[in-house]
């Protein structure tokens, strides 16, 4: 007695599913034909990202200062520093307070060591002796290239739009971002870190003149005074 209704329900659901499937396929085929016709009638356009300044605007009409400074990543994020080397819980407060007081926009550069070697890096990077040696490897240099491209592009764009690029603040003592001092196999020594050297070379190649100064963890006032002199010079 129950066999017929069950078979009938199966038949109805099967028929309905087939009909819906055919309807869906027919609608899709019709839509594909319409889209194909539209593509043939409409010229193909492609959105292109810019790698050079193109559209100039007047940025003097709002509240922005039109002053920016590029800073080493760890100035704003001590968590990126390698093991046992963070001097502050989060950031360099005196320097950042001074930049805020002078109404300078802060552009945080990527951390070269973190990008190339990871957060677990240490002074001894097997089979190498130092982080600096690892950063000198061709693979590391290749990985840092996009960061250099980004900084160069931003400097050009900001300047072209009428902004003042106050300078670049590296991190003294760093094997990557040191400016006046860096880390060598023998310890702290005068000289530049690998990333700052690459960045300075790119600036020279691109004809960009931007001041570069290092920040010392416990002598931040020296960098603050340098920024003040840069501002006075720009005026």
PADREN-848476 format. One record per residue (C-alpha): x, y, z. Coordinates in nm, 2 decimals. Layout:
R, east, north, up
R, X, Y, Z
...
This chain:
R, east, north, up
R, 0.00, 0.00, 0.00
R, 0.28, 0.24, 0.09
R, 0.50, 0.15, -0.21
R, 0.33, 0.36, -0.47
R, 0.32, 0.70, -0.28
R, 0.69, 0.66, -0.19
R, 0.79, 0.59, -0.55
R, 0.57, 0.88, -0.66
R, 0.74, 1.12, -0.43
R, 1.08, 1.00, -0.55
R, 0.96, 1.05, -0.91
R, 0.83, 1.40, -0.84
R, 1.15, 1.51, -0.66
R, 1.36, 1.36, -0.94
R, 1.16, 1.53, -1.21
R, 1.16, 1.86, -1.02
R, 1.54, 1.85, -0.97
R, 1.59, 1.77, -1.34
R, 1.37, 2.05, -1.44
R, 1.54, 2.30, -1.21
R, 1.88, 2.18, -1.33
R, 1.78, 2.23, -1.69
R, 1.64, 2.57, -1.61
R, 1.96, 2.67, -1.43
R, 2.18, 2.54, -1.71
R, 1.97, 2.72, -1.97
R, 1.98, 3.05, -1.77
R, 2.36, 3.02, -1.73
R, 2.40, 2.95, -2.11
R, 2.19, 3.25, -2.19
R, 2.39, 3.47, -1.94
R, 2.72, 3.34, -2.09
R, 2.60, 3.44, -2.44
R, 2.50, 3.78, -2.33
R, 2.83, 3.84, -2.15
R, 3.02, 3.72, -2.45
R, 2.83, 3.96, -2.67
R, 2.89, 4.24, -2.43
R, 3.26, 4.17, -2.42
R, 3.28, 4.17, -2.80
R, 3.10, 4.50, -2.82
R, 3.29, 4.68, -2.53
R, 3.66, 4.75, -2.57
R, 3.87, 4.56, -2.32
R, 4.02, 4.78, -2.05
R, 4.27, 4.69, -1.79
R, 4.33, 4.87, -1.45
R, 4.69, 4.95, -1.41
R, 4.87, 5.03, -1.09
R, 5.11, 5.32, -1.10
R, 5.48, 5.30, -1.02
R, 5.55, 5.66, -1.09
R, 5.37, 5.97, -0.97
R, 5.08, 6.06, -1.21
R, 4.80, 6.27, -1.06
R, 4.90, 6.58, -0.87
R, 4.66, 6.72, -0.60
R, 4.65, 7.02, -0.38
R, 4.69, 6.90, -0.02
R, 4.70, 7.24, 0.14
R, 4.33, 7.27, 0.19
R, 4.29, 7.04, 0.50
R, 4.45, 6.99, 0.84
R, 4.75, 6.77, 0.75
R, 5.10, 6.90, 0.81
R, 5.24, 6.77, 0.49
R, 5.56, 6.65, 0.67
R, 5.66, 6.28, 0.70
R, 5.95, 6.09, 0.83
R, 6.05, 5.72, 0.77
R, 6.14, 5.53, 1.08
R, 6.29, 5.19, 1.15
R, 6.02, 4.93, 1.22
R, 6.13, 4.87, 1.59
R, 6.09, 5.23, 1.68
R, 5.71, 5.16, 1.67
R, 5.73, 4.79, 1.74
R, 5.99, 4.65, 1.98
R, 5.83, 4.30, 1.94
R, 6.00, 4.27, 1.61
R, 6.35, 4.28, 1.76
R, 6.55, 3.97, 1.79
R, 6.56, 3.76, 2.11
R, 6.69, 3.93, 2.43
R, 6.74, 4.27, 2.26
R, 6.41, 4.47, 2.32
R, 6.49, 4.77, 2.55
R, 6.12, 4.88, 2.58
R, 5.79, 4.70, 2.61
R, 5.64, 4.84, 2.29
R, 5.79, 5.15, 2.13
R, 6.04, 5.44, 2.17
R, 5.81, 5.69, 2.35
R, 6.04, 6.00, 2.38
R, 6.11, 6.00, 2.00
R, 5.76, 5.94, 1.90
R, 5.63, 6.21, 2.14
R, 5.87, 6.45, 1.98
R, 5.76, 6.36, 1.63
R, 5.40, 6.40, 1.74
R, 5.47, 6.74, 1.89
R, 5.62, 6.86, 1.57
R, 5.32, 6.72, 1.37
R, 5.53, 6.49, 1.16
R, 5.36, 6.19, 1.00
R, 5.54, 5.86, 1.07
R, 5.59, 5.60, 0.80
R, 5.71, 5.27, 0.95
R, 5.96, 5.09, 0.74
R, 5.94, 4.70, 0.72
R, 6.18, 4.52, 0.95
R, 6.45, 4.37, 0.72
R, 6.56, 4.11, 0.96
R, 6.21, 3.99, 1.03
R, 6.12, 3.98, 0.66
R, 6.44, 3.79, 0.56
R, 6.52, 3.57, 0.87
R, 6.20, 3.55, 1.08
R, 6.13, 3.64, 1.44
R, 6.34, 3.34, 1.58
R, 6.67, 3.48, 1.45
R, 6.96, 3.53, 1.68
R, 7.31, 3.67, 1.67
R, 7.43, 3.32, 1.57
R, 7.25, 3.21, 1.26
R, 7.38, 2.85, 1.17
R, 7.58, 2.79, 0.96
R, 7.67, 3.16, 0.96
R, 7.82, 3.35, 1.25
R, 7.60, 3.66, 1.25
R, 7.27, 3.81, 1.14
R, 7.46, 4.05, 0.92
R, 7.62, 3.76, 0.73
R, 7.28, 3.61, 0.67
R, 7.15, 3.95, 0.54
R, 7.44, 3.97, 0.30
R, 7.32, 3.64, 0.12
R, 7.17, 3.69, -0.23
R, 6.84, 3.53, -0.11
R, 6.80, 3.78, 0.17
R, 6.89, 4.07, -0.06
R, 6.63, 3.95, -0.31
R, 6.36, 3.93, -0.04
R, 6.44, 4.29, 0.08
R, 6.41, 4.44, -0.27
R, 6.03, 4.50, -0.26
R, 6.08, 4.69, 0.07
R, 6.34, 4.92, -0.09
R, 6.11, 4.97, -0.40
R, 5.83, 5.07, -0.17
R, 6.03, 5.33, 0.02
R, 6.17, 5.48, -0.29
R, 5.82, 5.50, -0.45
R, 5.68, 5.66, -0.13
R, 5.96, 5.92, -0.11
R, 5.90, 6.02, -0.48
R, 5.52, 6.03, -0.44
R, 5.52, 6.24, -0.13
R, 5.77, 6.49, -0.26
R, 5.60, 6.52, -0.60
R, 5.27, 6.59, -0.42
R, 5.44, 6.88, -0.23
R, 5.51, 6.71, 0.10
R, 5.83, 6.75, 0.30
R, 6.02, 6.42, 0.36
R, 6.20, 6.51, 0.68
R, 6.44, 6.21, 0.67
R, 6.49, 5.85, 0.75
R, 6.55, 5.73, 1.10
R, 6.74, 5.40, 1.13
R, 6.83, 5.20, 1.44
R, 7.19, 5.24, 1.56
R, 7.36, 4.91, 1.65
R, 7.14, 4.71, 1.42
R, 7.31, 4.48, 1.16
R, 7.03, 4.59, 0.92
R, 6.92, 4.94, 1.01
R, 7.23, 5.09, 1.18
R, 7.34, 5.43, 1.05
R, 7.63, 5.56, 1.26
R, 7.69, 5.22, 1.43
R, 7.61, 4.86, 1.34
R, 7.68, 4.51, 1.45
R, 7.97, 4.31, 1.32
R, 8.11, 3.97, 1.41
R, 8.35, 4.14, 1.65
R, 8.06, 4.34, 1.81
R, 7.94, 4.70, 1.79
R, 8.13, 4.91, 1.54
R, 8.11, 5.23, 1.34
R, 7.93, 5.18, 1.00
R, 7.60, 5.11, 0.84
R, 7.37, 4.82, 0.85
R, 7.30, 4.61, 0.54
R, 6.95, 4.75, 0.47
R, 7.05, 5.11, 0.53
R, 7.34, 5.07, 0.29
R, 7.11, 4.92, 0.02
R, 6.87, 5.20, 0.08
R, 7.13, 5.47, 0.05
R, 7.26, 5.32, -0.27
R, 6.91, 5.32, -0.41
R, 6.87, 5.68, -0.32
R, 7.19, 5.77, -0.50
R, 7.09, 5.57, -0.80
R, 6.74, 5.74, -0.81
R, 6.89, 6.09, -0.75
R, 6.70, 6.12, -0.42
R, 6.86, 6.34, -0.15
R, 6.71, 6.25, 0.19
R, 6.89, 6.28, 0.53
R, 6.95, 5.95, 0.72
R, 7.01, 5.93, 1.09
R, 7.03, 5.66, 1.34
R, 6.84, 5.64, 1.68
R, 7.02, 5.51, 1.99
R, 6.79, 5.33, 2.24
R, 6.90, 5.54, 2.54
R, 7.01, 5.85, 2.36
R, 6.70, 5.93, 2.16
R, 6.74, 6.31, 2.22
R, 7.02, 6.31, 1.97
R, 6.78, 6.19, 1.70
R, 6.51, 6.43, 1.82
R, 6.76, 6.72, 1.79
R, 6.85, 6.60, 1.44
R, 6.49, 6.60, 1.33
R, 6.45, 6.96, 1.46
R, 6.74, 7.07, 1.26
R, 6.60, 6.90, 0.95
R, 6.27, 7.08, 1.00
R, 6.45, 7.42, 1.03
R, 6.65, 7.34, 0.72
R, 6.34, 7.26, 0.52
R, 6.19, 7.60, 0.61
